[in-house]
Amino acid sequence: MLLSALMQRVMAILVCVSFVCSYSSAAWAGVVSTGQLLQQQAAIDKTSLVSALERQEVRQRLVELGVDPEQATLRIAGLDDEQIGEILGNLDALPAGAGVLEVVVAVLVVLVILDLVGITKIFPFIQS
């Protein structure tokens, strides 16, 4: 009896705490015009292009091609929405799996090492 009364109090406290913690404030909504939405999307697209230029391998490749990365960032800032959409469309069409063979070979090497150590039993022909 004592244990069940104690459990009831603990459960009541937990329910009260969960109600207090799950309280959320009121959300405000408004009408967003198509123009505002397109401006926000264009800003996001420019930001994604600039962030892609900040990656080390992209900067290194630009330098190899003779392009100053800061100059490329300034040119992206000067592009209009149509040009940014065209660039992003071309980026999506490029192959994303460059170096897939190397990744597959690396994974196979790791699995063989794990089999040799005795952690996994993937390949039956490897005996540890």
C-alpha positions in Angstrom: 0.0 0.0 0.0 2.8 2.4 0.9 4.7 1.6 -2.3 1.6 2.2 -4.4 0.9 5.5 -2.7 4.5 6.6 -3.3 4.3 5.5 -6.9 1.1 7.4 -7.4 2.7 10.6 -6.0 5.8 10.1 -8.2 3.7 9.6 -11.3 1.6 12.7 -10.5 4.7 14.8 -10.1 6.1 13.4 -13.4 2.8 14.2 -15.2 2.8 17.7 -13.8 6.4 18.2 -14.9 5.7 16.9 -18.4 2.8 19.3 -18.7 4.9 22.3 -17.7 7.8 21.3 -19.9 5.7 20.7 -22.9 4.0 24.1 -22.8 4.7 26.1 -26.0 4.1 29.7 -26.7 1.6 30.9 -29.3 2.8 30.9 -32.9 2.1 33.9 -35.1 1.3 33.4 -38.7 1.0 35.8 -41.6 0.4 35.8 -45.3 3.6 35.5 -47.3 3.5 36.8 -50.9 5.1 35.0 -53.8 7.6 37.8 -54.2 8.8 37.4 -50.6 9.1 33.7 -50.9 11.2 34.0 -54.1 13.5 36.6 -52.5 14.0 34.3 -49.6 14.7 31.3 -51.9 17.2 33.4 -53.9 19.0 34.4 -50.8 19.2 30.8 -49.7 20.5 29.8 -53.1 23.2 32.4 -53.1 24.2 31.4 -49.6 24.5 27.7 -50.6 26.7 28.7 -53.6 28.9 30.8 -51.4 29.2 28.1 -48.8 30.2 25.6 -51.5 33.0 28.0 -52.4 34.2 28.0 -48.8 35.0 24.3 -48.9 38.7 23.7 -49.0 38.7 21.3 -52.0 36.6 23.7 -54.1 38.9 26.6 -53.2 41.9 24.5 -54.1 40.4 23.5 -57.5 39.5 27.2 -58.2 43.2 28.1 -57.6 44.3 25.3 -59.8 42.1 26.7 -62.6 43.5 30.2 -62.0 40.4 31.7 -60.4 40.6 33.8 -57.3 38.1 32.4 -54.8 37.3 35.9 -53.4 36.6 37.1 -57.0 34.3 34.1 -57.5 32.4 35.0 -54.3 31.9 38.6 -55.5 30.7 37.4 -58.9 28.1 35.1 -57.2 26.9 38.1 -55.2 26.3 39.9 -58.5 24.3 37.1 -60.2 20.5 37.5 -60.7 18.0 34.8 -59.7 17.8 33.3 -63.2 21.5 32.8 -63.4 21.7 31.3 -59.9 18.9 28.9 -60.8 20.8 27.8 -63.9 24.0 27.2 -62.0 22.2 25.2 -59.3 20.5 23.2 -62.0 23.9 22.4 -63.6 25.3 21.4 -60.2 22.5 19.0 -59.6 23.2 17.4 -63.0 26.9 16.8 -62.3 27.9 13.3 -61.1 28.0 13.1 -57.3 29.8 9.8 -57.0 33.3 10.7 -58.1 35.6 8.2 -56.5 33.0 5.6 -55.7 35.4 2.8 -56.6 37.9 4.0 -54.0 35.2 4.1 -51.3 34.1 0.5 -52.1 37.6 -0.8 -52.0 38.2 1.0 -48.7 35.1 -0.6 -47.2 36.1 -4.0 -48.4 39.5 -3.6 -46.9 38.0 -2.6 -43.6 35.7 -5.6 -43.6 38.5 -8.0 -44.5 40.6 -6.6 -41.6 37.6 -7.0 -39.2 37.2 -10.6 -40.4 40.9 -11.3 -39.8 40.8 -9.9 -36.3 37.7 -12.0 -35.6 35.2 -9.2 -34.9 32.9 -10.2 -37.9 32.2 -13.3 -39.9 31.3 -11.8 -43.3 33.6 -13.7 -45.6 33.6 -17.5 -45.0 36.9 -18.0 -46.7 38.8 -15.9 -44.2 39.8 -17.8 -41.1 41.1 -16.0 -38.0 
